[in-house]
């Protein structure tokens, strides 16, 4: 077996600490749809794919009104998600930051400059705060799940020995199928 990283929905998506009722939250649905539709129309209008569109989104020199609007919608989407968690104290202000620093290669110096890896994103302190809160929420939900499971196991261990026969008998029903002998289920 290889040691490559892999994505397992059961390990990643199913255990992610989404906000309560996120699937039925009309605010999240509205802003998500607005962002998606605007971005799709922008891509068609400019005959660009996701990569080119997001390269422009992250470019600090890009000032086209369409990209400024996409950034604004992104901030609105961030705000809606943070609000859904109840984290109204966290700012959604993004800034242009270098994703990583290019190391200078003394042996291979060329006159052509590399494009810097800019990202339009939250500052590190906001990023770290959101991650810390998600981890804390995930931990609390895992603990509650464990406690809930233990409570259910205790009630089964205590109560089911006396009532097991009664419960089974009370739920038995007779099925009659023409041409077959009757059976209890």
ABEGO torsion letter per residue (X at the ends): XBABBBBBAAAAAAABBBBBGAAABAAAAAAAAAAAAAAAAAAAAAGBBAAAAAAAAABAABABAAAAAAAAAAAAAAAAAAAAAGBAABBABBBBBBABBBBBBAABBBABBBBBBBBBBBBAAAAAAAAAAAAAAAAAAAAAAAAAAAAAAAAAAAAAAAAAAAAAAAABBBBBBBGBBBBBX
